[in-house]
Amino acid sequence: MKLTLNLLTVFFLTISLFSCSTDTLDDEQNVVSNKDVVIPEAKTIEIEILELINQHRISVGLNPLESIDVIKGQAYSHTDYMIEIDEVNHDYFYNRKAYLQANADAQSVSENVAYGYSSANSVVNAWLNSEGHRQTIEGDFSHFEISAEKNANDKWYFTNIFIKK
């Protein structure tokens, strides 16, 4: 009995020390207000990515998604952040999600990110060949947007955000 109690204690201690959480104090301190959102003009590569994703969705019997600027602003902000720290990540995802829930009436939010692909076809194919990314692309969403930006070394960073209204 004592061994079982000790094992349970170690188990719960391990879980509490090593569990992941993306809701951190840093997230709360980095909330973006409406006035801080930048919505850049769409680039050719971005338009191509959105078209390829919709073509794929239609080919598997799903609805095409509509783009809206409020998503573009969040995608752009995150892509800019990834370039700034030179790392592909989902940092502050919950801030983007909360922002889109408040400002785009989003019921659900998901995103794909990528780095280094040189064309719309290559990044979309990479996402489609990854089960998790493909599930996002094929998810129950109504709207989406993309941001593609180059870093100082001419390498592309991508943030593709999906929402369901």
ChimeraX commands (.cxc) that place a marker at each C-alpha (Angstrom):
marker #1 position 0.00,0.00,0.00 radius 0.5
marker #1 position 2.83,2.35,0.93 radius 0.5
marker #1 position 4.56,1.59,-2.41 radius 0.5
marker #1 position 1.36,2.45,-4.31 radius 0.5
marker #1 position 1.01,5.73,-2.41 radius 0.5
marker #1 position 4.65,6.59,-3.12 radius 0.5
marker #1 position 4.23,5.78,-6.83 radius 0.5
marker #1 position 1.10,7.95,-7.04 radius 0.5
marker #1 position 2.91,10.81,-5.32 radius 0.5
marker #1 position 5.86,10.54,-7.75 radius 0.5
marker #1 position 3.44,10.34,-10.70 radius 0.5
marker #1 position 1.52,13.49,-9.73 radius 0.5
marker #1 position 4.72,15.36,-8.91 radius 0.5
marker #1 position 6.15,14.40,-12.32 radius 0.5
marker #1 position 2.99,15.49,-14.12 radius 0.5
marker #1 position 2.94,18.84,-12.34 radius 0.5
marker #1 position 6.62,19.53,-13.08 radius 0.5
marker #1 position 6.64,18.50,-16.74 radius 0.5
marker #1 position 3.21,19.32,-18.11 radius 0.5
marker #1 position 3.07,21.83,-20.95 radius 0.5
marker #1 position 1.10,25.03,-20.80 radius 0.5
marker #1 position 0.97,27.80,-23.36 radius 0.5
marker #1 position -1.12,30.07,-21.15 radius 0.5
marker #1 position 1.68,31.93,-19.44 radius 0.5
marker #1 position 2.06,35.30,-17.84 radius 0.5
marker #1 position 3.97,36.37,-20.95 radius 0.5
marker #1 position 0.88,35.59,-23.05 radius 0.5
marker #1 position -1.24,37.84,-20.88 radius 0.5
marker #1 position 1.25,40.67,-21.15 radius 0.5
marker #1 position 1.37,40.55,-24.95 radius 0.5
marker #1 position -2.29,41.05,-25.84 radius 0.5
marker #1 position -2.68,43.11,-29.00 radius 0.5
marker #1 position -5.28,45.85,-29.20 radius 0.5
marker #1 position -7.22,46.79,-32.35 radius 0.5
marker #1 position -5.17,49.92,-32.91 radius 0.5
marker #1 position -1.91,47.92,-33.02 radius 0.5
marker #1 position -2.97,45.52,-35.78 radius 0.5
marker #1 position -1.25,45.89,-39.16 radius 0.5
marker #1 position -2.93,44.41,-42.23 radius 0.5
marker #1 position -0.51,44.40,-45.18 radius 0.5
marker #1 position -1.44,44.02,-48.83 radius 0.5
marker #1 position -1.63,40.41,-50.01 radius 0.5
marker #1 position 1.46,39.05,-51.74 radius 0.5
marker #1 position 1.25,36.74,-54.76 radius 0.5
marker #1 position 2.58,33.79,-52.72 radius 0.5
marker #1 position -0.11,34.35,-50.09 radius 0.5
marker #1 position -2.92,34.43,-52.66 radius 0.5
marker #1 position -1.54,31.25,-54.23 radius 0.5
marker #1 position -1.44,29.48,-50.84 radius 0.5
marker #1 position -5.05,30.40,-50.08 radius 0.5
marker #1 position -6.12,29.21,-53.53 radius 0.5
marker #1 position -4.23,25.91,-53.18 radius 0.5
marker #1 position -5.76,25.25,-49.78 radius 0.5
marker #1 position -9.26,25.94,-51.09 radius 0.5
marker #1 position -8.63,23.74,-54.15 radius 0.5
marker #1 position -7.60,20.93,-51.81 radius 0.5
marker #1 position -10.62,21.43,-49.55 radius 0.5
marker #1 position -12.97,21.35,-52.54 radius 0.5
marker #1 position -11.24,18.22,-53.92 radius 0.5
marker #1 position -12.03,16.34,-50.69 radius 0.5
marker #1 position -15.63,17.60,-50.53 radius 0.5
marker #1 position -15.17,20.44,-48.05 radius 0.5
marker #1 position -16.37,24.03,-48.23 radius 0.5
marker #1 position -13.92,26.65,-49.51 radius 0.5
marker #1 position -12.84,29.14,-46.86 radius 0.5
marker #1 position -13.25,32.91,-47.00 radius 0.5
marker #1 position -10.50,35.33,-46.05 radius 0.5
marker #1 position -11.00,38.27,-43.71 radius 0.5
marker #1 position -8.59,41.04,-42.76 radius 0.5
marker #1 position -8.84,40.56,-39.00 radius 0.5
marker #1 position -7.25,37.11,-39.38 radius 0.5
marker #1 position -4.60,38.51,-41.75 radius 0.5
marker #1 position -3.56,41.01,-39.10 radius 0.5
marker #1 position -3.01,38.29,-36.51 radius 0.5
marker #1 position -1.14,36.07,-38.97 radius 0.5
marker #1 position 1.11,38.96,-40.02 radius 0.5
marker #1 position 1.87,39.89,-36.42 radius 0.5
marker #1 position 2.90,36.33,-35.60 radius 0.5
marker #1 position 5.01,35.92,-38.75 radius 0.5
marker #1 position 6.81,39.16,-37.94 radius 0.5
marker #1 position 7.43,37.88,-34.40 radius 0.5
marker #1 position 8.88,34.57,-35.67 radius 0.5
marker #1 position 11.25,36.47,-37.97 radius 0.5
marker #1 position 12.27,38.74,-35.12 radius 0.5
marker #1 position 13.28,35.83,-32.88 radius 0.5
marker #1 position 14.42,33.63,-35.82 radius 0.5
marker #1 position 12.30,30.66,-34.74 radius 0.5
marker #1 position 9.20,28.92,-36.06 radius 0.5
marker #1 position 6.70,28.51,-33.22 radius 0.5
marker #1 position 3.16,28.88,-31.93 radius 0.5
marker #1 position 4.10,31.32,-29.13 radius 0.5
marker #1 position 1.17,33.40,-27.87 radius 0.5
marker #1 position -1.35,31.32,-29.84 radius 0.5
marker #1 position -3.89,31.80,-27.07 radius 0.5
marker #1 position -3.61,35.58,-27.47 radius 0.5
marker #1 position -4.37,35.28,-31.18 radius 0.5
marker #1 position -7.23,32.94,-30.42 radius 0.5
marker #1 position -8.72,35.28,-27.79 radius 0.5
marker #1 position -8.32,38.25,-30.13 radius 0.5
marker #1 position -10.13,36.44,-32.96 radius 0.5
marker #1 position -12.87,35.26,-30.61 radius 0.5
marker #1 position -13.43,38.87,-29.51 radius 0.5
marker #1 position -12.99,40.59,-32.87 radius 0.5
marker #1 position -14.06,38.03,-35.48 radius 0.5
marker #1 position -16.66,36.05,-33.52 radius 0.5
marker #1 position -14.47,32.94,-33.85 radius 0.5
marker #1 position -15.82,29.82,-32.18 radius 0.5
marker #1 position -12.66,27.86,-32.89 radius 0.5
marker #1 position -9.17,28.82,-34.05 radius 0.5
marker #1 position -6.20,26.84,-35.34 radius 0.5
marker #1 position -2.96,27.63,-37.15 radius 0.5
marker #1 position -0.18,26.16,-39.24 radius 0.5
marker #1 position 3.29,27.69,-39.34 radius 0.5
marker #1 position 6.29,26.97,-41.54 radius 0.5
marker #1 position 9.74,28.23,-42.52 radius 0.5
marker #1 position 12.05,28.02,-45.49 radius 0.5
marker #1 position 9.75,26.89,-48.27 radius 0.5
marker #1 position 10.29,28.85,-51.48 radius 0.5
marker #1 position 6.89,28.53,-53.15 radius 0.5
marker #1 position 3.19,28.26,-52.40 radius 0.5
marker #1 position 3.15,24.69,-53.76 radius 0.5
marker #1 position 6.04,23.56,-51.57 radius 0.5
marker #1 position 4.62,24.88,-48.29 radius 0.5
marker #1 position 1.07,23.65,-48.98 radius 0.5
marker #1 position 2.39,20.22,-50.04 radius 0.5
marker #1 position 4.48,20.03,-46.84 radius 0.5
marker #1 position 1.40,20.84,-44.74 radius 0.5
marker #1 position -0.72,18.31,-46.63 radius 0.5
marker #1 position 1.94,15.61,-46.15 radius 0.5
marker #1 position 1.91,16.19,-42.39 radius 0.5
marker #1 position -1.08,14.56,-40.70 radius 0.5
marker #1 position -1.53,17.28,-38.07 radius 0.5
marker #1 position -1.22,20.15,-40.53 radius 0.5
marker #1 position -3.52,18.42,-43.03 radius 0.5
marker #1 position -6.13,17.96,-40.28 radius 0.5
marker #1 position -6.05,21.70,-39.69 radius 0.5
marker #1 position -6.42,22.44,-43.40 radius 0.5
marker #1 position -9.30,19.97,-43.62 radius 0.5
marker #1 position -10.88,21.10,-40.35 radius 0.5
marker #1 position -14.34,22.48,-39.69 radius 0.5
marker #1 position -13.56,26.11,-40.47 radius 0.5
marker #1 position -15.26,28.96,-42.34 radius 0.5
marker #1 position -12.48,31.57,-42.73 radius 0.5
marker #1 position -8.72,31.75,-43.00 radius 0.5
marker #1 position -5.77,33.95,-43.89 radius 0.5
marker #1 position -2.05,33.67,-44.41 radius 0.5
marker #1 position 1.01,35.79,-43.84 radius 0.5
marker #1 position 4.22,35.07,-45.70 radius 0.5
marker #1 position 7.25,37.24,-44.96 radius 0.5
marker #1 position 10.94,36.95,-45.76 radius 0.5
marker #1 position 13.68,37.35,-43.18 radius 0.5
marker #1 position 16.98,39.16,-43.83 radius 0.5
marker #1 position 18.35,36.00,-45.51 radius 0.5
marker #1 position 15.41,35.83,-47.96 radius 0.5
marker #1 position 13.90,32.78,-46.22 radius 0.5
marker #1 position 10.09,32.69,-46.02 radius 0.5
marker #1 position 8.18,32.38,-42.75 radius 0.5
marker #1 position 4.48,31.48,-42.88 radius 0.5
marker #1 position 1.53,31.72,-40.47 radius 0.5
marker #1 position -1.79,30.30,-41.70 radius 0.5
marker #1 position -4.72,30.87,-39.30 radius 0.5
marker #1 position -8.13,29.18,-39.58 radius 0.5
marker #1 position -11.33,30.08,-37.73 radius 0.5
marker #1 position -14.90,28.92,-37.55 radius 0.5
marker #1 position -17.54,31.55,-37.03 radius 0.5
marker link #1:1,2 radius 0.2
marker link #1:2,3 radius 0.2
marker link #1:3,4 radius 0.2
marker link #1:4,5 radius 0.2
marker link #1:5,6 radius 0.2
marker link #1:6,7 radius 0.2
marker link #1:7,8 radius 0.2
marker link #1:8,9 radius 0.2
marker link #1:9,10 radius 0.2
marker link #1:10,11 radius 0.2
marker link #1:11,12 radius 0.2
marker link #1:12,13 radius 0.2
marker link #1:13,14 radius 0.2
marker link #1:14,15 radius 0.2
marker link #1:15,16 radius 0.2
marker link #1:16,17 radius 0.2
marker link #1:17,18 radius 0.2
marker link #1:18,19 radius 0.2
marker link #1:19,20 radius 0.2
marker link #1:20,21 radius 0.2
marker link #1:21,22 radius 0.2
marker link #1:22,23 radius 0.2
marker link #1:23,24 radius 0.2
marker link #1:24,25 radius 0.2
marker link #1:25,26 radius 0.2
marker link #1:26,27 radius 0.2
marker link #1:27,28 radius 0.2
marker link #1:28,29 radius 0.2
marker link #1:29,30 radius 0.2
marker link #1:30,31 radius 0.2
marker link #1:31,32 radius 0.2
marker link #1:32,33 radius 0.2
marker link #1:33,34 radius 0.2
marker link #1:34,35 radius 0.2
marker link #1:35,36 radius 0.2
marker link #1:36,37 radius 0.2
marker link #1:37,38 radius 0.2
marker link #1:38,39 radius 0.2
marker link #1:39,40 radius 0.2
marker link #1:40,41 radius 0.2
marker link #1:41,42 radius 0.2
marker link #1:42,43 radius 0.2
marker link #1:43,44 radius 0.2
marker link #1:44,45 radius 0.2
marker link #1:45,46 radius 0.2
marker link #1:46,47 radius 0.2
marker link #1:47,48 radius 0.2
marker link #1:48,49 radius 0.2
marker link #1:49,50 radius 0.2
marker link #1:50,51 radius 0.2
marker link #1:51,52 radius 0.2
marker link #1:52,53 radius 0.2
marker link #1:53,54 radius 0.2
marker link #1:54,55 radius 0.2
marker link #1:55,56 radius 0.2
marker link #1:56,57 radius 0.2
marker link #1:57,58 radius 0.2
marker link #1:58,59 radius 0.2
marker link #1:59,60 radius 0.2
marker link #1:60,61 radius 0.2
marker link #1:61,62 radius 0.2
marker link #1:62,63 radius 0.2
marker link #1:63,64 radius 0.2
marker link #1:64,65 radius 0.2
marker link #1:65,66 radius 0.2
marker link #1:66,67 radius 0.2
marker link #1:67,68 radius 0.2
marker link #1:68,69 radius 0.2
marker link #1:69,70 radius 0.2
marker link #1:70,71 radius 0.2
marker link #1:71,72 radius 0.2
marker link #1:72,73 radius 0.2
marker link #1:73,74 radius 0.2
marker link #1:74,75 radius 0.2
marker link #1:75,76 radius 0.2
marker link #1:76,77 radius 0.2
marker link #1:77,78 radius 0.2
marker link #1:78,79 radius 0.2
marker link #1:79,80 radius 0.2
marker link #1:80,81 radius 0.2
marker link #1:81,82 radius 0.2
marker link #1:82,83 radius 0.2
marker link #1:83,84 radius 0.2
marker link #1:84,85 radius 0.2
marker link #1:85,86 radius 0.2
marker link #1:86,87 radius 0.2
marker link #1:87,88 radius 0.2
marker link #1:88,89 radius 0.2
marker link #1:89,90 radius 0.2
marker link #1:90,91 radius 0.2
marker link #1:91,92 radius 0.2
marker link #1:92,93 radius 0.2
marker link #1:93,94 radius 0.2
marker link #1:94,95 radius 0.2
marker link #1:95,96 radius 0.2
marker link #1:96,97 radius 0.2
marker link #1:97,98 radius 0.2
marker link #1:98,99 radius 0.2
marker link #1:99,100 radius 0.2
marker link #1:100,101 radius 0.2
marker link #1:101,102 radius 0.2
marker link #1:102,103 radius 0.2
marker link #1:103,104 radius 0.2
marker link #1:104,105 radius 0.2
marker link #1:105,106 radius 0.2
marker link #1:106,107 radius 0.2
marker link #1:107,108 radius 0.2
marker link #1:108,109 radius 0.2
marker link #1:109,110 radius 0.2
marker link #1:110,111 radius 0.2
marker link #1:111,112 radius 0.2
marker link #1:112,113 radius 0.2
marker link #1:113,114 radius 0.2
marker link #1:114,115 radius 0.2
marker link #1:115,116 radius 0.2
marker link #1:116,117 radius 0.2
marker link #1:117,118 radius 0.2
marker link #1:118,119 radius 0.2
marker link #1:119,120 radius 0.2
marker link #1:120,121 radius 0.2
marker link #1:121,122 radius 0.2
marker link #1:122,123 radius 0.2
marker link #1:123,124 radius 0.2
marker link #1:124,125 radius 0.2
marker link #1:125,126 radius 0.2
marker link #1:126,127 radius 0.2
marker link #1:127,128 radius 0.2
marker link #1:128,129 radius 0.2
marker link #1:129,130 radius 0.2
marker link #1:130,131 radius 0.2
marker link #1:131,132 radius 0.2
marker link #1:132,133 radius 0.2
marker link #1:133,134 radius 0.2
marker link #1:134,135 radius 0.2
marker link #1:135,136 radius 0.2
marker link #1:136,137 radius 0.2
marker link #1:137,138 radius 0.2
marker link #1:138,139 radius 0.2
marker link #1:139,140 radius 0.2
marker link #1:140,141 radius 0.2
marker link #1:141,142 radius 0.2
marker link #1:142,143 radius 0.2
marker link #1:143,144 radius 0.2
marker link #1:144,145 radius 0.2
marker link #1:145,146 radius 0.2
marker link #1:146,147 radius 0.2
marker link #1:147,148 radius 0.2
marker link #1:148,149 radius 0.2
marker link #1:149,150 radius 0.2
marker link #1:150,151 radius 0.2
marker link #1:151,152 radius 0.2
marker link #1:152,153 radius 0.2
marker link #1:153,154 radius 0.2
marker link #1:154,155 radius 0.2
marker link #1:155,156 radius 0.2
marker link #1:156,157 radius 0.2
marker link #1:157,158 radius 0.2
marker link #1:158,159 radius 0.2
marker link #1:159,160 radius 0.2
marker link #1:160,161 radius 0.2
marker link #1:161,162 radius 0.2
marker link #1:162,163 radius 0.2
marker link #1:163,164 radius 0.2
marker link #1:164,165 radius 0.2
view
